[in-house]
Amino acid sequence: MFKYLVFCCTWMIVLLIANSAYSQNQYWLSGGLGKSQFPSGMVALGYEFSNRPTLLIARYSANGQVFSADQPGIKVNELGLLYGLKVGNFRFSTGLSGVWGTNRGKYLYSDPDPLMYGSTYYEPIKYATVGVPAEIRFISSRRRIGLGVTGFGNWNAKRSFAGLNLSLYVGQMK
């Protein structure tokens, strides 16, 4: 499944590059930071068709614990392909994604280090599953650059999440 998603995202990028010189379609690359259950980062590539109010988005998001005394830190990664609608400055989209990461299993031991306030160690449990991503983007832009807020989420069998990011956009915005 993951190979299929990577293949689709790669072809989307190739089509964007090939088609960008010949059309008035809009395309953008965004990077954002924010918060879900844990700190979050997201990179997305979007393509908006000029003759339809639809868009295609490939996104990668990473959510995880930072500076946690519990080891391993919980991590969730997502690679998804989304399809949606553009309504004014808003973009609504959903699709299919691959989700993978690390959860904590059974308690193993504690390290009572007085200098580092100690750590608690658990069995790491790696997982991979398929999810249903969804997002709402608000983008305020000039011709080549923009700022936006993204409300995002992913519903899956292992670790569903939702969050909010502040993003910077570059590309053919108008």
N, C-alpha and C positions, 0 to 999 in steps of 0.2 A: 504494500500500500504506500509506504513512504517513497519508494522508488518512483511510483506512478505520480505522486504529488510533486516530487522534485522535477520529474520529466515535464509535467504540465506547466510548472512555474518557469522552467527554463525556456520552453517554447513561447510562453507569454512574453518573456523579456525579448526574445528574438523577434517576435512579431511586432512588438512595440517599437523597437529600434528600426526595423525595416519599413514600417508604415508611417513613422513620425515625419519623415521628410516629404511625404506625398499627400498628406491630408491635414485637415483642420481639427482633428481629434485632439483631445486634451490628455496629457499624461503627467504623472508626478511620482516622485520618490519622497517618502517621508521617514523621519526618525523621531521617536518620541520617548519620553520618560514619564512615569507616573506610578500609580499604586493600584494593586488589586489586593488580595489577601496579604501579599508580600510586595516589595518593590518590583516594578515592572519596566521592561524596555520593549519597544516594538519598532520594526522596520517594515514598511509596506511600499508596494509598487502598484500604482493605479492607472487604469486606462479608461477614459470616458469617451464614448462614441459621439461624434458630432451630429449625426442625424437621428439619434435616439436618446432618451433620457436614462440610459443604462450604463453601467460601469462594471469593470472586472478588476479585482484586487488580489494580489498575491501578498501574503503577510507572514512574518515570522515574529513571534513574541516569546519572551523569556520572563518568567516570574520565579522568584526564589528568595529564600531567607538570606539575609546578609548579617554577619557578625552574631551568629546564634551560638549559645552555649550548648545547644543540643546538636549532636553530630550523628549522621550526616544532615546537612541543611536540606529542607524540602525544596525541590526544584520542579518546575513545570515548563516545558518547551512546546511550542506549537508552530507548525508550518501549514498554512491553509490557502485555499483558493476560494474566493468569494465572488458572488454576482449580486448586483443590486441596482437601485434606482437613485437618480440624482434629482433632488427637489430644491431649487434655489441653492443656498450654501450648504445644504444637508445632503449626506450620502447615507443611504440605508442599505445594508448588504448582509447576506448570509451565504453559507456554502458548506464545504467539507474540509476537514483538516486531519492531520496526523498529530497526535499528542504523545509526548514521552517525558519521562522524568524520574525522580527519586522520591520515595516515601520512606518513612521510618517503620521498622518492624519491631521485633522484640527488644526489650531493654537488655543491654549487654553488661555495662559497668559504668561507674562514675570515677572521674579523676578529680580529687579534691585539691587542685593546685591553688594555693593561697594568692599567688600573684595574678592569676588569670580568672579568679572567681570560680574555678572548676568547670568541668564539662561533663555532660552526660552522653554516653555513646549507645547507639541503637543499631540494630541490624539494618543495612541499606536494602531497600526493595526497589528494584528498577522495574519500570512498566512502560508499555507502549499500547496505544489504543487509537481508535478513530473517534473524532468529535464533530460537533456541529457548531461552528463559530458564527457569531453575529456581531455587528457593530453599527454604531451611528457616529458619523463624523460631521463636525461643523468646521468648515474651512473658510477663512477670510484671507483673500489673496490679491496680489497685484498680478501682473502678467507672468512673471517667472518665479515668484517666491510667495509663500503664504505661511500663516500660523493657523493652528486648529486644535480642537479638543476632540478626543475620540473616546466614546464609551464603548467598551468591548466586553465580550464574554465567550465562553466555550462550554458547551454542555457535553459531557462524556462520562464513561463508566468509571473512571479511576479518580480524577480530581478536577471537577468542574470549577470554573473561576469566572469572575467578572471584575472590571476595573475601569479606571479613567486615566488617560494620558494626555499630556500637552505635547503637540507635535510641530515640527518645522517641515515645510513642504518646499521642494524645488522642482521645476519642470515647466511644461507648457500649460499654464494654469487657465489662461483665457484666450 
